[in-house]
Amino acid sequence: MAQLKMRSIRELNEVDLKSRLEQSRVELAKMRTDAAKGTLRKESGKIRALRKEIARMLTRLNEMKKQ
């Protein structure tokens, strides 16, 4: 999955954002499992980017709740 920027996250509605968030969390869990097993070599830098993407989505969801 390509990295989402805040500009593209703002264009998503709440339902799409929640589904993307769930997919990202599942992907992060898989990557962490692979990292713990030691089979995650080339994608080890993607964990940090994925965590930041999840944070961006959570930030946008909180902004929507406040409005």
FENQUIQUI-V211832 format. One record per residue. N is the residue number from 1. RES is the residue in three letters. SS is DSSP state (H for helix, E for strand, L for the rest). Layout:
n:N res:RES ss:SS
n:N res:RES ss:SS
This chain:
n:1 res:MET ss:L
n:2 res:ALA ss:L
n:3 res:GLN ss:L
n:4 res:LEU ss:L
n:5 res:LYS ss:L
n:6 res:MET ss:H
n:7 res:ARG ss:H
n:8 res:SER ss:H
n:9 res:ILE ss:H
n:10 res:ARG ss:H
n:11 res:GLU ss:H
n:12 res:LEU ss:L
n:13 res:ASN ss:L
n:14 res:GLU ss:H
n:15 res:VAL ss:H
n:16 res:ASP ss:H
n:17 res:LEU ss:H
n:18 res:LYS ss:H
n:19 res:SER ss:H
n:20 res:ARG ss:H
n:21 res:LEU ss:H
n:22 res:GLU ss:H
n:23 res:GLN ss:H
n:24 res:SER ss:H
n:25 res:ARG ss:H
n:26 res:VAL ss:H
n:27 res:GLU ss:H
n:28 res:LEU ss:H
n:29 res:ALA ss:H
n:30 res:LYS ss:H
n:31 res:MET ss:H
n:32 res:ARG ss:H
n:33 res:THR ss:H
n:34 res:ASP ss:H
n:35 res:ALA ss:H
n:36 res:ALA ss:H
n:37 res:LYS ss:H
n:38 res:GLY ss:L
n:39 res:THR ss:L
n:40 res:LEU ss:L
n:41 res:ARG ss:L
n:42 res:LYS ss:L
n:43 res:GLU ss:L
n:44 res:SER ss:L
n:45 res:GLY ss:L
n:46 res:LYS ss:H
n:47 res:ILE ss:H
n:48 res:ARG ss:H
n:49 res:ALA ss:H
n:50 res:LEU ss:H
n:51 res:ARG ss:H
n:52 res:LYS ss:H
n:53 res:GLU ss:H
n:54 res:ILE ss:H
n:55 res:ALA ss:H
n:56 res:ARG ss:H
n:57 res:MET ss:H
n:58 res:LEU ss:H
n:59 res:THR ss:H
n:60 res:ARG ss:H
n:61 res:LEU ss:H
n:62 res:ASN ss:H
n:63 res:GLU ss:H
n:64 res:MET ss:H
n:65 res:LYS ss:H
n:66 res:LYS ss:H
n:67 res:GLN ss:L
